[in-house]
Amino acid sequence: MKKVLGGLLGALLLALSSITANAADKLTLQLQWVTQAQFAGYYVAKDKGYYADEDLDVTIKPGGPDIAPPQVLAGGGADLMLNWMPSALAAREKGVPIVNIAQPFKSSGLQLTCRKETGIKSPADFRGKTIGVWFFGNEYPFLSWMSQLGIPTNGGSDGVTILKQGFNVDPILQKQADCISTMTYNEYWQVIDAGLTPDDLVVFKYQDQGVATLEDGIYVLEDRLKDASFKDQMVRFVRASMKGWKWAESNPDGAAEIVLDNDATGAQTEKHQKRMMGEIAKLTAGSNGALEPADFDRTVATLLKGGSDPVITKKPVGAWTHEITDAALK
């Protein structure tokens, strides 16, 4: 009897040892905003088992209006974060050692949407107008653009009055602002759904104005890349995430449905998410996950042109690396 019990105990310990040895590495990803198709690639990678195939157990943490991803990352609340590069570089210059390890988004979706009835036909017509701008790090591209145009942002007939915009489109609907910040994949369509038509609007895409900056990159803390084990986890995470993104590009409706399945709030609609995913696919198209140095240089040049109050004061050194994507894309 003792031999039988001993054998069972030994088998149990061996099984537990095997489970422990094969346990997936746990990672937490902090999103920049709430659960929506903007982050479809990560939800697809989780849902389709791409992370599991790489021995990763990934927790995806939604963001929100009061959540600053760089602060979450610096405070140890996540292993990776998604962030717009202006915000990440500003945080890096202020002492948070953030590094871009991958760039799934190739193009910018940021734009200003204005009521045509205001008489705005070109950026020169912004003078004397009220413009809604997002903050929490999202204001940097706009401030750099105005600086390059030589338009003050402290009001007056020669400058623009900035309305600190909430994450909704009420200011343009209620005529509190002449223009508001929108994304091609989200708020623009909220304006349309609210009753305005494309003919009622004038849109200025940052991409077309030559001031587009990189959005939705994957960032980690620089010191953690000194750990070989963590670097290996990042290689596997990026490889699985890009697989998720390419599936989402090819299957936008399916990706939107996966996002909806992961929306714990139930706030998103099928129509909006499917439309959003179609627009998001245009922004990730052409990216294999590796940051293009020319895109980084363009972003930095835009941010440095900030007049007396630039977003960053010098070109960052060590703010991105190809080490992870080089290994992930082999």
C-alpha positions as CSV (number, residue, x, y, z in Angstrom):
1,M,0.0,0.0,0.0
2,K,2.8,2.4,0.9
3,K,4.4,1.6,-2.5
4,V,1.2,2.4,-4.3
5,L,0.7,5.7,-2.4
6,G,4.4,6.6,-2.9
7,G,4.0,5.9,-6.6
8,L,0.9,8.0,-6.9
9,L,2.6,10.8,-4.9
10,G,5.6,10.7,-7.2
11,A,3.5,10.8,-10.3
12,L,1.5,13.7,-8.9
13,L,4.7,15.7,-8.1
14,L,6.1,14.9,-11.5
15,A,2.9,16.2,-13.1
16,L,2.9,19.3,-11.1
17,S,6.5,19.9,-11.9
18,S,5.7,19.5,-15.6
19,I,2.8,22.0,-15.4
20,T,5.0,24.5,-13.6
21,A,7.8,24.1,-16.1
22,N,5.4,24.6,-19.0
23,A,3.4,27.5,-17.4
24,A,2.9,30.3,-19.9
25,D,4.7,33.6,-19.2
26,K,2.3,36.2,-17.9
27,L,2.3,39.7,-19.5
28,T,0.0,42.7,-19.0
29,L,-0.6,45.1,-21.9
30,Q,-2.0,48.6,-21.1
31,L,-4.2,50.0,-23.9
32,Q,-4.4,53.7,-24.6
33,W,-8.2,53.7,-24.7
34,V,-11.3,51.6,-24.0
35,T,-11.9,48.2,-25.7
36,Q,-12.5,48.9,-29.4
37,A,-11.3,47.9,-32.9
38,Q,-8.3,50.3,-32.5
39,F,-6.8,47.4,-30.6
40,A,-8.2,44.5,-32.6
41,G,-4.9,42.9,-33.3
42,Y,-4.2,42.1,-29.6
43,Y,-7.7,40.8,-29.0
44,V,-7.4,38.6,-32.1
45,A,-4.1,37.3,-31.0
46,K,-5.5,36.3,-27.6
47,D,-8.8,34.9,-29.0
48,K,-7.1,32.9,-31.8
49,G,-4.6,31.4,-29.5
50,Y,-1.6,33.2,-31.0
51,Y,-0.3,34.3,-27.6
52,A,-0.9,30.8,-26.2
53,D,1.1,29.3,-29.1
54,E,4.0,31.5,-28.0
55,D,3.6,30.3,-24.4
56,L,2.2,33.7,-23.3
57,D,-0.7,34.4,-21.0
58,V,-1.6,38.0,-21.9
59,T,-3.9,40.3,-19.8
60,I,-5.2,43.2,-21.8
61,K,-6.1,46.2,-19.7
62,P,-8.4,48.8,-21.2
63,G,-7.6,52.5,-20.9
64,G,-9.8,55.4,-20.3
65,P,-9.9,59.2,-20.0
66,D,-8.1,59.3,-16.7
67,I,-5.5,56.6,-17.5
68,A,-2.1,57.7,-18.8
69,P,-0.2,54.6,-20.1
70,P,3.3,56.0,-19.4
71,Q,2.4,56.4,-15.8
72,V,0.9,52.9,-15.6
73,L,4.1,51.5,-17.2
74,A,6.4,53.5,-15.0
75,G,4.5,52.4,-11.9
76,G,4.7,48.7,-12.7
77,G,1.1,48.3,-13.6
78,A,1.8,46.8,-17.0
79,D,4.7,45.2,-18.8
80,L,3.9,46.9,-22.1
81,M,1.8,49.8,-23.2
82,L,0.4,51.3,-26.4
83,N,1.0,55.0,-26.8
84,W,1.3,57.7,-29.4
85,M,4.9,58.6,-30.0
86,P,4.6,62.3,-29.0
87,S,3.4,61.3,-25.6
88,A,6.0,58.6,-25.2
89,L,8.9,60.9,-26.3
90,A,7.7,63.7,-24.0
91,A,7.6,61.2,-21.1
92,R,11.1,60.0,-22.0
93,E,12.5,63.5,-22.0
94,K,10.9,64.0,-18.6
95,G,12.8,61.0,-17.2
96,V,10.6,58.0,-17.9
97,P,12.9,55.6,-20.0
98,I,10.3,54.4,-22.5
99,V,11.4,52.5,-25.6
100,N,9.4,51.7,-28.8
101,I,9.9,48.0,-29.6
102,A,7.4,47.7,-32.4
103,Q,5.1,50.0,-34.6
104,P,2.0,48.2,-35.9
105,F,0.4,51.5,-37.1
106,K,2.1,52.9,-40.2
107,S,-0.3,55.8,-40.8
108,S,-1.9,58.5,-38.7
109,G,-5.7,58.7,-38.2
110,L,-5.7,62.0,-36.4
111,Q,-7.6,64.9,-38.0
112,L,-9.4,68.2,-37.3
113,T,-13.1,68.2,-38.3
114,C,-14.6,71.6,-38.8
115,R,-18.1,72.9,-39.6
116,K,-18.0,74.3,-43.2
117,E,-20.3,77.1,-42.2
118,T,-17.5,78.7,-40.0
119,G,-15.8,79.7,-43.2
120,I,-12.7,77.6,-42.6
121,K,-11.2,76.5,-45.9
122,S,-7.5,76.1,-45.0
123,P,-5.4,76.0,-41.8
124,A,-4.8,79.8,-42.2
125,D,-8.5,80.2,-41.4
126,F,-8.0,78.8,-37.9
127,R,-7.1,82.2,-36.6
128,G,-9.8,83.6,-34.3
129,K,-11.5,80.2,-34.1
130,T,-12.1,77.8,-31.2
131,I,-10.7,74.4,-31.6
132,G,-11.3,71.3,-29.5
133,V,-8.1,69.5,-28.6
134,W,-7.6,66.3,-26.6
135,F,-5.1,66.4,-23.8
136,F,-3.4,63.6,-21.7
137,G,-0.6,63.6,-24.2
138,N,-2.8,63.8,-27.3
139,E,-2.3,67.6,-27.6
140,Y,1.3,67.5,-28.7
141,P,0.7,67.0,-32.5
142,F,-1.7,69.9,-32.5
143,L,0.5,72.3,-30.6
144,S,3.4,71.4,-32.9
145,W,1.3,72.1,-35.9
146,M,0.1,75.5,-34.7
147,S,3.7,76.4,-33.8
148,Q,4.8,75.6,-37.4
149,L,2.0,77.7,-38.8
150,G,2.9,80.5,-36.4
151,I,-0.5,80.6,-34.9
152,P,-0.6,81.4,-31.2
153,T,-2.7,79.1,-29.0
154,N,-3.7,81.6,-26.3
155,G,-6.7,83.0,-28.0
156,G,-7.3,86.3,-29.7
157,S,-8.2,87.3,-33.2
158,D,-4.7,86.3,-34.4
159,G,-4.6,83.0,-32.6
160,V,-6.8,80.0,-31.7
161,T,-8.7,79.4,-28.6
162,I,-8.2,75.9,-27.3
163,L,-11.2,74.1,-25.9
164,K,-10.1,71.2,-23.8
165,Q,-12.1,68.5,-25.5
166,G,-13.6,65.6,-23.7
167,F,-13.6,62.3,-25.5
168,N,-16.8,63.0,-27.4
169,V,-18.0,65.2,-30.2
170,D,-20.4,67.4,-28.3
171,P,-18.5,70.7,-28.9
172,I,-19.0,70.6,-32.7
173,L,-22.6,69.4,-32.4
174,Q,-23.5,72.1,-29.9
175,K,-21.4,74.7,-31.8
176,Q,-19.1,75.3,-28.8
177,A,-16.1,74.8,-31.1
178,D,-15.5,75.5,-34.8
179,C,-13.4,72.4,-35.1
180,I,-12.8,69.3,-33.0
181,S,-10.2,66.6,-32.9
182,T,-11.4,63.4,-34.4
183,M,-9.9,60.1,-35.6
184,T,-10.7,58.7,-39.0
185,Y,-11.9,55.5,-37.5
186,N,-14.0,56.8,-34.6
187,E,-15.1,60.4,-33.7
188,Y,-15.6,61.5,-37.3
189,W,-18.2,58.8,-37.7
190,Q,-19.8,59.8,-34.4
191,V,-20.3,63.3,-36.0
192,I,-21.9,61.8,-39.1
193,D,-24.1,59.5,-37.0
194,A,-25.3,62.5,-35.0
195,G,-26.8,64.1,-38.2
196,L,-24.1,66.2,-39.9
197,T,-23.1,65.1,-43.4
198,P,-19.7,65.1,-45.1
199,D,-20.9,68.1,-47.1
200,D,-21.4,70.0,-43.8
201,L,-17.8,69.5,-42.8
202,V,-14.2,70.4,-43.7
203,V,-11.6,67.8,-42.6
204,F,-7.8,68.4,-42.2
205,K,-5.9,65.1,-41.8
206,Y,-2.6,65.6,-40.0
207,Q,-1.1,63.1,-42.5
208,D,-1.9,65.4,-45.4
209,Q,-0.6,68.5,-43.6
210,G,2.9,66.9,-43.2
211,V,2.6,66.9,-39.4
212,A,1.5,63.4,-38.8
213,T,3.2,61.7,-35.9
214,L,3.4,58.0,-35.1
215,E,0.4,56.5,-33.2
216,D,-0.2,53.3,-31.3
217,G,3.3,52.0,-30.9
218,I,4.3,49.2,-28.5
219,Y,6.5,50.5,-25.6
220,V,8.4,49.0,-22.7
221,L,10.7,50.4,-20.0
222,E,14.3,50.5,-21.3
223,D,15.9,48.8,-18.2
224,R,13.7,45.7,-18.7
225,L,15.3,45.0,-22.1
226,K,18.5,44.2,-20.2
227,D,16.8,41.0,-19.1
228,A,17.3,38.2,-21.7
229,S,14.1,36.4,-20.5
230,F,12.0,39.6,-20.8
231,K,13.4,40.3,-24.3
232,D,12.5,36.8,-25.4
233,Q,8.9,37.4,-24.1
234,M,8.8,40.6,-26.1
235,V,9.9,38.8,-29.3
236,R,7.1,36.2,-28.8
237,F,4.6,38.9,-27.9
238,V,5.3,41.0,-31.0
239,R,5.3,38.0,-33.3
240,A,1.9,36.9,-32.0
241,S,0.5,40.4,-32.0
242,M,1.5,41.1,-35.6
243,K,-0.1,37.8,-36.6
244,G,-3.2,39.0,-34.9
245,W,-3.0,42.3,-36.8
246,K,-2.6,40.8,-40.2
247,W,-5.6,38.4,-39.5
248,A,-7.6,41.5,-38.5
249,E,-6.7,43.3,-41.7
250,S,-7.8,40.4,-43.8
251,N,-10.9,39.7,-41.7
252,P,-12.2,43.1,-40.5
253,D,-15.7,42.0,-39.7
254,G,-14.5,38.9,-37.8
255,A,-12.0,41.0,-35.9
256,A,-14.7,43.5,-34.9
257,E,-16.8,40.6,-33.6
258,I,-13.9,39.5,-31.4
259,V,-13.5,43.0,-30.1
260,L,-17.2,43.1,-29.2
261,D,-16.9,39.7,-27.4
262,N,-14.2,41.3,-25.2
263,D,-16.1,44.5,-24.5
264,A,-17.1,44.0,-20.9
265,T,-19.0,47.3,-20.8
266,G,-21.3,46.4,-23.7
267,A,-21.0,50.0,-24.8
268,Q,-19.8,49.3,-28.4
269,T,-22.1,48.6,-31.3
270,E,-21.6,46.1,-34.1
271,K,-22.1,48.8,-36.8
272,H,-19.5,51.2,-35.3
273,Q,-16.9,48.5,-34.6
274,K,-17.1,47.0,-38.0
275,R,-16.8,50.4,-39.6
276,M,-13.9,51.3,-37.3
277,M,-12.0,48.1,-38.1
278,G,-12.3,48.9,-41.8
279,E,-10.6,52.2,-41.2
280,I,-8.0,50.8,-38.8
281,A,-6.9,48.3,-41.4
282,K,-5.9,51.3,-43.6
283,L,-3.6,52.5,-40.8
284,T,-1.9,49.2,-40.1
285,A,-1.5,48.3,-43.8
286,G,2.1,48.3,-44.9
287,S,3.5,47.6,-41.5
288,N,5.2,44.4,-40.5
289,G,5.7,45.7,-37.0
290,A,9.2,47.2,-37.4
291,L,9.4,50.9,-36.9
292,E,10.6,52.8,-40.0
293,P,13.4,55.2,-39.1
294,A,12.2,57.8,-41.6
295,D,8.8,57.8,-39.8
296,F,10.5,58.3,-36.5
297,D,12.6,61.1,-37.9
298,R,9.5,62.8,-39.3
299,T,7.8,62.5,-35.9
300,V,10.8,64.0,-34.1
301,A,11.2,66.8,-36.6
302,T,7.5,67.7,-36.1
303,L,7.8,67.7,-32.3
304,L,11.0,69.8,-32.3
305,K,9.3,72.6,-34.3
306,G,7.5,73.8,-31.2
307,G,8.6,77.4,-31.1
308,S,9.1,78.6,-27.6
309,D,7.4,75.6,-26.1
310,P,8.4,72.5,-28.1
311,V,7.1,69.1,-27.2
312,I,10.7,67.9,-26.9
313,T,13.8,70.0,-26.9
314,K,16.3,67.6,-28.5
315,K,16.4,64.5,-30.7
316,P,15.9,61.4,-28.5
317,V,18.7,58.8,-28.3
318,G,17.8,55.2,-27.7
319,A,14.0,55.8,-27.9
320,W,13.4,52.9,-30.2
321,T,15.0,49.5,-31.1
322,H,14.7,47.0,-33.9
323,E,16.2,44.3,-31.7
324,I,12.8,42.8,-30.9
325,T,11.2,43.0,-34.3
326,D,14.4,41.7,-36.0
327,A,14.1,38.5,-33.9
328,A,10.3,38.3,-34.2
329,L,10.2,38.6,-38.0
330,K,12.8,36.0,-38.8
